[in-house]
Amino acid sequence: MMNTIYLNTHFKSEANINDWPNDFAIITAYATTGEYWSEQQNKTADSALEGELKEHFNWVKRITGYSPQSGHSEPGWAVNSDWSQACDIGVQFKQDAIYYVSNNILTVSYCDERRKEVYVGKFLERLTHCGG
């Protein structure tokens, strides 16, 4: 069963992104749900993820997932990878789950052997532009 926290996530972007690909993943490297890492551990993992993504993909944008209910937020990366690659990268960076968008349909999937896309909603309805 998918954690309901994942199903209620919304996203915000500081930059005005006008070139969303039809298919992309949203991946974070911060402490996975239920774990605590120091701010430095989170930032180190995020920086390593950014480097890994920029080495292998040509469209990488900062995006932050957040809970409208609790206010908790976590910076991550939107990247033009396919779903399977995104799950593999999630495992590499100790993530429980990743988001995937295809033609504006937002899904979430566990990264491990429970991989399966679960419908969340329309991506653009959950996106807020907040700056730049």
LINWO-V814182 format. One record per helix or strand. SS is the DSSP state (H for helix, E for strand). FROM is the first residue (numbers start at 0). TO is the last residue. Records with the same first field share a line. If there is no record, write none. Layout:
BEGIN
SS->FROM-TO + FROM-TO
END
This chain:
BEGIN
H->3-6 + 38-55 + 82-91 + 122-125
E->8-12 + 22-27 + 59-66 + 72-78 + 96-101 + 104-109 + 117-121 + 126-128
END
